[in-house]
Structure formats: structure tokens, C-alpha cells
């Protein structure tokens, strides 16, 4: 809790040009995090399938997660401050116990737009018109940023309790929309237990200010074991764009990359 309060004392974070010999290479330096940055996600990747020119018409944002217990949303068209600072709750606040000490944000992701390109462009014209997810320890929290009323965001809208990851999550990754932006969003989670969990029970937005905690209510969650060696960790997992099936690749501490078709029977 003290860590969250300390970071929240200075919600603004600046973007400044980096002086020195690499000035022509480094366009900007985003300042604000007070501990190592662990993960990044770019909003423009959401629009790669939205049609010609849609990437340039939409607002370009970057989401970063850090060991300081925050995720920050940067509007890359601005040269002043980060748009939002999301403060991760302590594990005990989201269903964990007091022995789980970390509130580090280990992975972040934008919820993909399963809509037409025109809807996408209109919806992300503001830096607040996103739903984002982040992993904190072995928990996954979702934030509908349309509900943000200040630069500091503390309240999450979704807690994906049903995924039941056994250990700290290293990366979360969403599947890509189909050619017409249709279909369900699948979320993959690679964790220290060596598992890659996949679920399609991931909310996008909520209609009120209440929180949703998705427990064991019948939501589908498939678990793939990355390596036969149970001591190997699954460090990353990504979906294949424009695949006919649900193709996913995972990597781990076993020095191997594995390819899966998650739609196939076990």
C-alpha cells in the first residue's frame, strides 16, 4: 500500500526529448515510473486489421507496466504528461493472501476491437476509450478507462478469478479479430508454473460502476503445459494474426518455442 501511495503522489509523468549523440534516434523519453519497466503494449496494433489508413486516424497510445506497482497510459501525440496512471491493488485486495507480497505489473494488454474499422476509429479517438488488462502476480485485472474520472485510476472493473493461474503471470496476450472484426476475444496467460492458460470469458466493457469477479461459473479456460519438465517456466505467449484456427506460440525457460492449435481436442 505504501508503494502505491508513494507513486500516486506525483501522477503526472512527462515526455521529453533525450539530449546527446543519440538525439536523432531517440525521439522521446517517457518519465514517470519509479522502478524498472517490465512490459509495454501499443494501441496502434489494435488497428492493424481495421482497414486502410485506420492506424493513422486513431489516437496512438502506449501502455507500460512497472515494478513500481503502476501501469501508465501515454498519449504519444502529447508532449506533456501521461494520460492516466493505474495503481495496482495489493494481492490481498483481489482475492490473494497477505503472503503474496508483490504488486508489480508484469504484463499489460489492450482489449482488441472486435468491430468495424469505423467503429474502432471513433472509439479510440480519445485516450480514455480503451479497455485494458494487466497482470499483477497471478491475478488479471481489467479497467474500462471510459470510467476514469481523474488521472489516477484505482478501481478495476474486472477480476478474472476463473483463470486460476498457479503462479506469477509473465505475459498476457489477446487473440486478433477476424477479417471483419468478428469473433470472441481469447486471452492467453504464460506463468511461472509452466502453463499457458487460454480463456474466452474476458469482458470488454461494463454498463455501470460495479466490479465483476469472474469465478468458477462455467467459463471456459484451457491449460496447456509448455514443457514436459515441470520446473520450466512459460515466459511468453502470443497468438498468430489472421489464423483460421486459434494458433498460439509459447516460449519458456526450457530454451524452446512451442506452437499450438488451441482449437484441437486435448
Secondary structure as GFF3:
##gff-version 3
##sequence-region A 1 266
A	DSSP	alpha_helix	2	8	.	.	.	ID=ss1
A	DSSP	beta_strand	15	16	.	.	.	ID=ss2
A	DSSP	beta_strand	29	30	.	.	.	ID=ss3
A	DSSP	beta_strand	37	42	.	.	.	ID=ss4
A	DSSP	three_ten_helix	43	47	.	.	.	ID=ss5
A	DSSP	alpha_helix	54	57	.	.	.	ID=ss6
A	DSSP	beta_strand	61	66	.	.	.	ID=ss7
A	DSSP	beta_strand	70	75	.	.	.	ID=ss8
A	DSSP	beta_strand	84	87	.	.	.	ID=ss9
A	DSSP	three_ten_helix	91	93	.	.	.	ID=ss10
A	DSSP	beta_strand	105	110	.	.	.	ID=ss11
A	DSSP	alpha_helix	117	123	.	.	.	ID=ss12
A	DSSP	beta_strand	131	136	.	.	.	ID=ss13
A	DSSP	beta_strand	139	144	.	.	.	ID=ss14
A	DSSP	three_ten_helix	145	147	.	.	.	ID=ss15
A	DSSP	beta_strand	152	153	.	.	.	ID=ss16
A	DSSP	beta_strand	158	159	.	.	.	ID=ss17
A	DSSP	three_ten_helix	161	163	.	.	.	ID=ss18
A	DSSP	beta_strand	169	174	.	.	.	ID=ss19
A	DSSP	beta_strand	187	191	.	.	.	ID=ss20
A	DSSP	beta_strand	195	199	.	.	.	ID=ss21
A	DSSP	beta_strand	212	213	.	.	.	ID=ss22
A	DSSP	beta_strand	221	225	.	.	.	ID=ss23
A	DSSP	beta_strand	234	239	.	.	.	ID=ss24
A	DSSP	beta_strand	247	252	.	.	.	ID=ss25
A	DSSP	beta_strand	257	261	.	.	.	ID=ss26
###
